[in-house]
Amino acid sequence: MKSIHKLIIAISISMGALVTSCQKLDIPPTNIFTPDIIFGSEAGVKSFLATIYRGLPIEDFKYRPDQGFKTGGNDWENFFNSASVTGEEVGPFGGMDIGGGFGYWPYGDIRNVNILIEELPKHADKLGQSNVDALLGEAHFLRAYYYFGLAKRYGGVPIVTTVQDPGAPLSELQVHRDKEEATWDFIGAELDLGYQMMNETNELGRANKYAAAALKSRAMLYAGTIAKYGSANFVDGQARAEGFAGIPADKANGYFTKAYDAAKLLEGHYSLYEKNSDKVQNYVDLFLKSESPENIFVKQYSIISGTAHSWDATMSPRYMTANALTRSYPTLDLVQRWGNLPVTNSDGTPKRFNDRAELMQGLEPRLLATVYFPGATLRGLTFDMQRGIYPSFSGTAAAEVAKPANSRSYILSGDTKTLYQGRMIIGFTGPWTEW
C-alpha cells in the first residue's frame, strides 16, 4: 500500500509539473528574431542591413577570383594573390587557375533584400513612412549591386524579386534565365528607384542617392560596352543566339546615354581632392582622408565586426611584415602607363645615377603615389631594392638583357650579407635569388 501510495503521489506531482510547464511554454520563442523585432525598430533594420552590405560583390581587398568573396575574418592565406590575375600586378602564384571564380551565386543575399523590401512597408507606423521610403530606395540599390555582380560574370541571369517559399512546387522555384539585355535593364531600373527614394546624405558606410546614380552610370557603361564590342569577344552558341549572353549592337548608344545622364546627376555634389599642395601626397590623401570630397560610397573595415582585410600584412615591404616579403609586384606595363622610365640615355646606354632617389625625379605624381621606387622612403625607412650589381657595362641595356643569363656580367646573391667591394649586392627590400 505504501508503494502504491508513493506511486500515486509521484504521478500526481509529475502531472502537475507537466501542466505547469505547458503553461510556461506557451510564450513566444526567445531565441528566434521575428519580423516585428527585426523590422519594428531602426536598430533592428540597421543590423539586417549590415548583413546585406557585408556581402556586396565589391571586388576589393577580400576578393579572390578563384575563391570568391571572403566574408570571414583576416583570411590572408586565401587572399594574397588576388592581384596576380588583374594584369597590373604579379604574385608568387600568378599562374593559378581562376575558373572557380564562376561559382558566385548570391541568391541567398538577394533573398534577404527581397525580405527587406516586402517587410518594410508593414512597419511604417513604427519606422515612419519617410524613413521606410528611404530604406526601400536603399534596398533597391543593394539588390541592383548584387545583380551587377552576377551580370558581369554571366550576362543574363534569373531575376528573382519575391521571397520564394521553400515548400512551393519545384516548377515555381525554378525561375527561368532572363536575357542579358533584360538583366542590365533591371539593374538600371532598380538604381533609378534608389536615386528617387534615397536620401541625399547618409551615414558613412551606407549608400545615398548619388551612390545609386554613380553605380547606374558604371553599370550602363558596362552594358553599352558589351553591346558595342561584344561581337568580338563572345563565342557563338545557343546562349548568345537566344540573347542570354550579349546585347544587340544597336543598343549601345542608348546605354552610353544612360551612363552619361546618370553621371551628370552627381555634378555639384562631389569634387576633386586638392587640399595638399604636394601633388604626390595629395593623391595619397584623397584615398585615405574620410572627409575627401571625392568619396561617393565608402566601405568600412573592422576587426571587431570581422570585416578586416590583410592588404597591409601581405602587400607591405619586408621592413614592416616581420621579415616576410611583399606579395605585390607592379608590372612594368602598369608603370609605363605613366610614361617610359628615364633609365637609358638617348643612345640606349644605361643612365647612371649617384643615388637611387634620382630615378624618381620628374616622374608623374600619381605614379609616385602608387608605386614605391628604389630610393623612396616610408615611415623613415628607405627602399633599397636592387637585384644585383654590374661591375662593368658596355653597349646598350637592351643588348645586355638579350644575352643568355650565363653570359651576362652581373653579380647576384642569395642573401643581403654578401658584399661586393664593400657594397650590398642585393637590397634588403629587393628580390632574392635564393628562391
C-alpha positions in Angstrom: 0.0 0.0 0.0 2.9 2.4 0.8 4.4 1.7 -2.6 1.1 2.3 -4.4 0.6 5.5 -2.3 4.1 6.7 -3.3 3.4 5.9 -6.9 0.1 7.9 -6.9 1.9 10.9 -5.3 4.7 10.7 -7.8 2.2 10.6 -10.7 0.3 13.5 -9.3 3.5 15.6 -8.9 4.6 14.7 -12.5 1.2 15.6 -13.9 1.2 18.9 -12.0 4.6 19.8 -13.3 3.6 18.9 -16.8 0.5 21.2 -16.7 2.6 24.0 -15.2 5.3 23.5 -17.8 2.8 23.6 -20.7 1.5 26.9 -19.4 5.0 28.4 -19.2 6.0 27.1 -22.7 3.0 28.9 -24.3 5.1 32.0 -24.9 6.9 33.5 -28.0 10.3 31.9 -28.5 13.1 33.9 -27.0 15.8 32.5 -29.3 14.3 33.5 -32.7 14.1 37.0 -34.1 10.7 37.6 -35.5 9.9 40.2 -38.2 8.5 42.5 -35.6 11.8 42.5 -33.7 13.9 43.0 -36.8 11.8 45.5 -38.7 10.0 47.2 -35.9 12.9 49.3 -34.8 15.6 51.3 -36.5 18.3 49.3 -34.7 16.9 46.0 -36.0 16.8 47.3 -39.6 20.3 48.5 -39.4 21.5 45.2 -38.1 19.8 43.4 -41.0 21.2 46.0 -43.5 24.7 45.4 -42.2 24.5 41.8 -43.2 23.4 42.7 -46.7 26.1 45.4 -47.1 28.8 43.0 -45.9 28.0 40.5 -48.7 28.0 43.1 -51.6 30.2 41.9 -54.5 32.8 44.7 -54.0 35.9 43.2 -55.6 38.2 44.7 -53.0 40.9 43.5 -50.6 38.8 40.5 -49.7 38.1 39.2 -53.2 39.9 36.4 -55.0 38.8 35.4 -58.4 39.2 31.7 -57.9 37.7 31.6 -54.4 35.1 34.4 -54.5 34.4 36.9 -51.7 35.9 36.3 -48.3 33.3 37.3 -45.8 35.2 35.9 -42.9 38.0 37.4 -40.9 41.5 38.3 -41.9 41.7 35.4 -44.4 45.1 36.4 -45.8 46.2 33.0 -47.0 43.2 32.8 -49.3 43.6 36.4 -50.4 47.1 37.5 -51.1 47.2 36.5 -54.8 44.1 38.2 -56.0 46.1 40.8 -57.7 48.0 38.3 -59.7 45.3 38.0 -62.3 44.5 41.7 -62.8 47.2 42.2 -65.4 48.5 45.1 -63.2 50.4 43.1 -60.6 52.0 39.7 -60.4 52.4 37.4 -57.4 54.3 34.3 -56.5 51.4 32.1 -57.8 50.4 34.2 -60.7 49.6 31.3 -62.9 46.8 30.0 -60.8 43.6 28.7 -62.4 40.8 31.2 -61.8 38.0 29.1 -63.3 36.5 28.7 -59.9 35.5 32.3 -60.0 32.3 31.4 -61.8 30.9 30.0 -58.6 29.4 33.3 -57.5 25.6 32.8 -57.0 24.4 35.2 -54.3 20.7 34.4 -54.3 20.7 33.9 -50.5 21.8 37.5 -50.2 19.2 38.6 -52.8 16.6 36.8 -50.8 17.5 38.9 -47.8 17.0 42.1 -49.8 13.6 40.8 -51.1 12.6 40.2 -47.5 13.6 43.7 -46.6 11.5 45.1 -49.5 8.5 43.1 -48.5 8.6 43.7 -44.8 9.4 47.4 -44.5 6.0 48.7 -45.6 4.4 46.6 -42.9 6.2 48.6 -40.2 5.7 52.2 -41.4 3.7 53.0 -38.2 6.9 52.4 -36.1 9.6 53.5 -38.5 7.8 56.4 -40.2 6.7 56.5 -43.8 9.5 58.8 -45.0 12.1 56.6 -43.3 10.6 53.5 -44.9 10.7 55.1 -48.3 14.4 55.9 -48.0 15.1 52.4 -46.7 13.3 50.9 -49.7 15.4 53.0 -52.0 18.5 51.7 -50.3 17.2 48.2 -50.7 16.7 48.6 -54.4 20.3 50.0 -54.6 21.6 46.9 -52.8 19.6 44.5 -55.0 21.0 46.2 -58.1 24.5 45.8 -56.8 24.1 42.0 -56.3 22.7 41.7 -59.8 25.5 43.8 -61.1 28.0 41.3 -59.7 26.0 38.5 -61.5 25.6 40.2 -64.8 29.3 41.0 -65.1 30.0 37.2 -64.8 27.2 35.5 -66.6 25.2 38.0 -68.7 21.6 37.1 -68.3 20.6 35.5 -65.0 17.3 34.6 -63.3 15.7 37.8 -61.9 14.0 36.9 -58.6 12.2 39.8 -56.9 9.9 37.9 -54.4 10.6 35.9 -51.3 10.2 32.3 -52.5 8.5 29.7 -50.4 10.9 26.7 -50.0 7.8 24.5 -49.8 6.4 25.6 -53.1 6.2 23.3 -56.1 9.5 22.8 -57.9 8.1 24.4 -61.0 7.6 27.7 -59.1 11.1 27.6 -57.6 12.8 27.0 -60.9 13.0 30.6 -62.2 13.9 31.0 -65.9 17.0 32.7 -67.0 16.4 36.3 -68.3 18.2 37.7 -71.3 21.3 39.8 -70.7 19.7 43.0 -72.0 16.8 42.5 -69.6 19.2 41.9 -66.7 21.0 45.2 -67.3 17.7 47.0 -67.8 16.5 45.6 -64.5 19.7 46.9 -62.8 19.2 50.3 -64.3 15.5 50.4 -63.2 16.5 49.4 -59.6 19.0 52.2 -59.4 16.5 54.7 -60.7 14.3 53.7 -57.8 17.3 54.1 -55.5 18.0 57.6 -56.7 14.4 58.7 -56.5 13.8 57.3 -53.0 17.0 57.5 -51.1 18.3 60.5 -49.0 20.9 62.9 -50.2 23.1 62.1 -47.2 23.6 59.0 -45.1 26.0 57.7 -42.5 29.5 56.5 -43.5 29.4 53.0 -44.9 26.0 53.3 -46.4 24.9 54.5 -49.8 22.9 57.6 -50.7 21.0 58.6 -53.8 24.2 59.8 -55.5 25.8 56.4 -55.0 22.9 54.9 -56.8 23.4 57.3 -59.7 27.1 56.6 -59.8 26.5 52.8 -59.8 24.0 53.2 -62.6 26.5 55.2 -64.7 29.0 52.4 -64.2 26.6 49.6 -64.9 25.2 51.2 -68.1 28.7 51.8 -69.3 29.3 48.0 -68.9 26.1 47.3 -70.8 26.9 49.7 -73.6 30.4 48.3 -74.0 29.1 44.8 -74.2 26.7 45.8 -76.9 29.3 47.7 -78.9 32.3 45.3 -78.6 30.6 42.1 -77.6 30.7 40.6 -81.1 34.5 40.5 -80.9 34.6 38.8 -77.5 31.7 36.3 -77.4 31.8 32.7 -78.6 28.9 31.9 -80.7 26.4 29.4 -79.3 22.9 28.8 -78.0 23.2 31.3 -75.2 24.2 34.1 -77.5 21.8 33.2 -80.2 18.9 33.4 -77.7 20.1 36.6 -76.1 21.2 35.2 -72.8 24.7 36.4 -73.4 25.3 39.6 -75.4 23.3 42.7 -76.3 22.4 43.8 -79.8 25.0 46.3 -81.1 22.3 48.9 -82.0 21.5 49.3 -78.2 25.0 50.5 -77.4 24.4 54.3 -77.7 21.2 54.0 -75.6 23.2 52.6 -72.7 26.0 55.1 -73.1 23.5 57.9 -73.0 22.0 56.5 -69.7 25.6 56.3 -68.3 26.2 59.9 -69.2 22.9 61.1 -67.8 23.4 59.3 -64.5 26.9 60.7 -64.1 25.5 64.2 -64.6 23.4 63.8 -61.6 26.5 63.9 -59.4 27.6 67.3 -60.6 27.9 69.8 -57.8 27.9 67.2 -55.1 31.5 65.9 -55.4 34.8 67.4 -56.4 38.5 66.6 -56.7 40.6 66.5 -53.6 43.1 69.4 -53.8 43.9 70.2 -50.2 47.6 69.3 -50.3 49.9 71.3 -52.5 52.3 68.3 -52.7 50.7 66.5 -55.6 52.1 63.1 -54.6 50.8 63.4 -51.0 47.5 64.9 -52.3 46.9 61.7 -54.4 47.6 59.6 -51.4 45.3 61.6 -49.1 42.3 61.6 -51.5 42.0 57.8 -50.8 42.8 58.0 -47.0 41.0 61.1 -45.8 37.5 60.4 -44.7 36.5 64.0 -45.5 37.6 63.7 -49.1 35.0 65.4 -51.4 35.7 62.6 -53.9 34.2 59.9 -51.6 30.9 58.7 -53.1 30.5 55.3 -51.5 32.9 54.1 -48.8 33.2 50.6 -47.5 34.4 50.3 -43.9 36.7 47.6 -42.5 36.7 46.5 -38.9 38.5 43.7 -36.9 35.6 43.7 -34.4 32.9 43.1 -37.0 35.0 40.5 -38.9 35.4 42.7 -42.0 39.1 43.3 -41.6 41.4 42.7 -44.6 45.1 41.8 -44.8 46.3 44.2 -47.5 48.9 45.8 -45.2 50.0 42.4 -43.8 50.7 40.9 -47.3 51.5 43.9 -49.5 53.8 45.9 -47.3 57.6 45.7 -47.8 59.8 43.4 -45.8 60.7 46.2 -43.3 57.1 46.1 -42.0 56.0 42.5 -42.2 58.0 40.5 -39.7 60.7 39.6 -42.2 58.1 38.5 -44.8 58.2 39.6 -48.4 55.6 41.7 -50.1 53.1 39.8 -52.2 52.6 42.6 -54.7 54.8 43.3 -57.6 53.6 46.0 -60.0 54.4 45.1 -63.7 56.5 47.2 -66.0 53.5 47.6 -68.2 51.5 49.2 -65.4 54.3 51.6 -64.5 54.8 52.6 -68.2 51.2 53.7 -68.5 52.5 56.9 -66.9 55.4 57.1 -69.4 58.7 55.4 -70.0 61.1 55.3 -67.1 64.2 57.5 -67.6 66.7 54.7 -67.2 68.5 54.9 -70.5 70.2 57.6 -72.5 69.2 58.6 -76.0 71.7 56.1 -77.4 70.3 53.2 -75.4 73.2 53.0 -72.9 72.2 52.8 -69.2 71.8 56.1 -67.4 74.0 56.4 -64.3 72.7 57.8 -61.1 74.6 58.9 -58.0 71.7 57.9 -55.7 68.7 55.6 -56.1 66.3 58.5 -55.4 67.4 60.2 -58.6 65.5 57.6 -60.5 62.2 59.2 -59.4 63.0 62.8 -60.5 60.4 64.0 -63.0 58.1 61.0 -62.7 54.3 61.6 -62.7 53.0 62.4 -59.2 50.2 59.8 -59.4 52.8 57.1 -60.3 55.0 58.1 -57.3 51.9 57.9 -55.1 51.0 54.4 -56.4 54.3 52.6 -56.7 57.3 52.7 -54.3 60.6 53.0 -56.2 64.2 52.4 -55.0 65.2 55.4 -53.0 61.7 56.2 -51.8 61.1 56.5 -48.1 58.2 55.3 -46.0 57.9 55.9 -42.2 61.6 56.8 -42.1 62.8 53.8 -43.9 64.4 53.8 -47.4 63.6 51.2 -50.1 66.9 49.7 -51.3 65.5 47.4 -53.9 68.4 46.0 -56.0 68.7 42.7 -57.7 72.4 42.6 -58.3 75.4 44.6 -59.5 77.0 45.1 -62.9 80.7 45.6 -62.2 81.1 47.0 -65.7 78.7 47.7 -68.6 79.3 48.2 -72.2 76.9 48.7 -75.0 73.1 49.2 -74.8 70.9 48.0 -72.0 68.7 46.1 -74.5 71.7 44.2 -75.9 72.9 43.2 -72.4 69.5 42.0 -71.4 69.2 40.0 -74.6 72.3 37.9 -73.7 71.9 34.4 -72.3 71.8 34.6 -68.5 75.0 32.7 -68.1 76.9 35.2 -70.2 75.8 38.4 -68.6 78.4 40.2 -66.4 76.3 40.8 -63.3 76.8 39.5 -59.8 73.9 38.1 -57.8 73.5 37.0 -54.2 71.1 34.8 -52.2 71.3 37.0 -49.1 71.9 40.6 -48.0 75.1 39.8 -46.1 77.2 39.1 -49.2 79.1 42.2 -50.3 81.0 43.2 -53.4 83.8 45.7 -52.8 82.0 46.7 -49.6 78.7 47.2 -51.3 75.5 45.2 -50.8 74.8 43.1 -53.9 71.0 42.9 -53.3 68.9 45.3 -51.3 67.1 44.3 -48.1 63.7 45.1 -49.7 64.6 43.7 -53.0 64.2 40.2 -54.6 66.5 37.4 -53.6 67.9 34.8 -55.9 68.0 32.1 -53.3 64.4 31.0 -54.1 
